[in-house]
Amino acid sequence: MNGFSKTVDLIHRSMDTASIRGSVIANNIANAEVPNFKRQEVNFESALRKALDSESQRPLVEHKLTDPRHISNYNPLDYRDVRPRRTLDYLSTSKNNGNNVDAEQEMQLWVQNQMMYSLLANSASFHFNQVNSVLR
């Protein structure tokens, strides 16, 4: 996969994650007063970073595998296998009714997520405009 394809794929995956995160945040805000509701989060970026880092951490000497039962000393994670994960926050409680949604914090997260989505959309547009200008 060339650099352009990988970049566009990463932008696409990040935009999908931002969309999922937006609906999770909206659900958290909608349930801010529901007793015992636990907020959800979307985890993606740290797992993606780990997969991308593993691709570049090739050992100086790589073992030659002569048998399928041998264990390789280099097993990079494929970034295409990384998926956004929804997790429940069971550890915190901010209200007496067991609900842990702070509406103000969720609104800040929503604004941050919207800004990230806009930035990613602009980045995708920039990359395709570069291709168009080369093709002209």
GIPE-V34621 format. One record per pair of residues at least 12 apart in sequence whose ideal C-beta (glycine too) atoms are under 10 Angstrom apart, sorted by sequence separation. I is the first residue (numbers start at 0). GAP is how many residues later the second one is. If there is no record, write none. Layout:
BEGIN
{{I	GAP} {I	GAP}}
END
This chain:
BEGIN
{{26	12} {27	12} {60	12} {61	12} {87	12} {88	12} {26	13} {27	13} {58	13} {60	13} {24	14} {58	14} {23	15} {24	15} {57	15} {58	15} {23	16} {24	16} {57	16} {22	17} {23	17} {24	17} {56	17} {23	18} {57	18} {20	19} {22	19} {56	19} {20	20} {21	20} {53	20} {55	20} {20	21} {53	21} {54	21} {19	22} {20	22} {53	22} {54	22} {18	23} {20	23} {52	23} {53	23} {54	23} {17	24} {19	24} {51	24} {52	24} {53	24} {54	24} {16	25} {50	25} {51	25} {53	25} {16	26} {17	26} {50	26} {52	26} {16	27} {49	27} {50	27} {51	27} {15	28} {16	28} {50	28} {47	29} {49	29} {50	29} {13	30} {46	30} {48	30} {50	30} {51	30} {12	31} {13	31} {16	31} {47	31} {50	31} {46	32} {49	32} {48	33} {13	34} {46	34} {47	34} {12	35} {46	35} {47	35} {45	36} {46	36} {47	36} {44	37} {46	37} {9	38} {43	38} {46	38} {43	39} {44	39} {42	40} {43	40} {42	41} {43	41} {9	42} {41	42} {42	42} {41	43} {42	43} {40	44} {41	44} {42	44} {40	45} {41	45} {5	46} {39	46} {40	46} {39	47} {40	47} {38	48} {39	48} {40	48} {37	49} {38	49} {39	49} {37	50} {38	50} {36	51} {37	51} {38	51} {37	52} {37	53} {38	53} {37	54} {37	55} {38	55} {35	57} {36	58} {26	59} {35	59} {23	60} {34	60} {36	60} {37	60} {38	60} {27	61} {34	61} {35	61} {36	61} {37	61} {38	61} {39	61} {23	62} {31	62} {32	62} {34	62} {35	62} {36	62} {37	62} {38	62} {19	63} {20	63} {23	63} {31	63} {33	63} {34	63} {35	63} {36	63} {37	63} {38	63} {19	64} {32	64} {33	64} {34	64} {35	64} {36	64} {16	65} {18	65} {19	65} {20	65} {33	65} {12	66} {16	66} {17	66} {19	66} {32	66} {38	66} {12	67} {15	67} {16	67} {31	67} {33	67} {38	67} {15	68} {16	68} {30	68} {31	68} {32	68} {40	68} {9	69} {12	69} {31	69} {8	70} {9	70} {12	70} {13	70} {30	70} {31	70} {32	70} {38	70} {8	71} {12	71} {27	71} {29	71} {31	71} {41	71} {44	71} {27	72} {28	72} {31	72} {5	73} {27	73} {29	73} {5	74} {26	74} {27	74} {28	74} {31	74} {27	75} {24	76} {29	76} {27	77} {28	77} {27	78} {28	78} {0	79} {26	79} {24	80} {25	80} {28	80} {24	81} {27	81} {28	81} {23	82} {24	82} {27	82} {24	83} {24	84} {25	84} {23	85} {24	85} {23	86} {24	86} {21	87} {24	87} {20	88} {21	88} {24	88} {20	89} {23	89} {24	89} {20	91} {21	91} {20	92} {21	92} {19	93} {20	93} {17	94} {18	94} {21	94} {17	95} {20	95} {21	95} {16	96} {17	96} {20	96} {17	97} {17	98} {18	98} {16	99} {17	99} {16	100} {17	100} {14	101} {17	101} {13	102} {14	102} {17	102} {13	103} {16	103} {17	103} {14	104} {15	104} {13	105} {14	105} {13	106} {14	106} {12	107} {10	108} {11	108} {14	108} {10	109} {13	109} {14	109} {9	110} {10	110} {13	110} {10	111} {10	112} {11	112} {9	113} {10	113} {10	114} {7	115} {10	115} {6	116} {7	116} {10	116} {6	117} {7	119} {6	120} {7	120} {3	123} {7	123} {3	124} {3	126} {3	127}}
END
